[in-house]
Amino acid sequence: MKKTRAIIAAVMAAAMVSCSSYKNLAYLQDLQERVSYLVQERPEAKISVGDKLSITVTCSNPTLAAPFNVASGHSYYDATSGNVNYSAQSEESKGYLVDKNGEIDFPVLGKINVAGTTLVDLKNEIERRLKVKPYIQDPLVFVEFMNFKVTMLGEIGNGNYTFPSGEVTILEAIAEAGINNTGVIDDIWVIRTTGGERRLYSINLKTKDLYDSPVYYLQQNDLVYVKPKNGLRDSKTDNMFQNVSLVSSFVTTVTTLITSVLLYLNVKK
C-alpha cells in the first residue's frame, strides 16, 4: 500500500512539473483548436525621411534600363560608347536616400516626392513616368527598403535586423533573432518612436491578445527588449531551462511506465 501511494505521489509531482513548465514556456496558451479569430489587416510600411531605398528598373531591352540603374550597383550607361557597363559599388553608395524634404533624386526622372507613400506606390509612379515620356514601353520596377531595421536587445539574439519588404510581425522578428529560454515572454517591451514621441508597449506571447496589439506589426526602428527572468541570469538558470524540454519528455515516459506498474499491481491483487 505504501509503495502504491509513493508511486501515485510521484505521478502527481511529475504532472505538476510538466504543467508548470508548460505555463512558463508555452506561447499562445489560450488559442483554441478549430476556432476562428479576426485578423487585423497587415499595414503597408510608409516611406519616410532617412529611409534608404533600392530601386531597380528592368525591361526587355537592358540598354534602355541601364541609365535608370546608376545607383543600384548593377549597371551604368556609357553615353559615349552606348554600352551598358557593370561595376561593383560599395554599400554606402548604393540606393536612394530620402532627404529632409521627403524626396529622392532619381536618374533622368529627377526629384520624386516619396515620403508617406508605400513601396508599391513608388513602384507604380516610376513605371508610369517611364512610360509617359516615353523612355521605356515595358518597364518593370522593383523597390525595397535597404535600412528598414528592428533592434533586438536582452535575452534574444542582440543586433539590428533588416527587413527589405518593410513588413514584419513581432513573432517573425523573434523567430529571426532567436529568444533565449531565460527571457520573460509575458512582458516583452516594444519601444516605438513616432512624431518625435517615444512610447513603450508590452507584449505577452502567452496569449492570443498579442495579435491585437498595435505593435504586433513592427515598424521602422522599433526596439524590442526581452527581459531576463527574475531580473538576473546565471548558469544554473540557463541549464534548467535548456533541459526543461527533455524533462517534459521524460515525465511523459515515466508517467506511462508508472501507470502500467499500477495496473499490474492491481491485477496481481
Secondary structure, DSSP 8 states (H G I E B T S, - for coil): -HHHHHHHHHHHHHHHHHHHHHHHH-SSTT--TT--------------TT-EEEEEEE-S-HHHHGGGGTTTTS-EEETTTTEEE-----TTTSSEE--TTSEEEETTTEEEE-TT--HHHHHHHHHHHHHHTTS-SS-EEEEEESS-EEEEEESB--EEEE-TTS--BHHHHHHHH-B-TTB-SSSEEEEEEETTEEEEEEE-TTSGGGGGSTTSB--TT-EEEE-BGGG---HHHHHHHHSHHHHHHHHHHHHHHHHHHHHHHHHH-
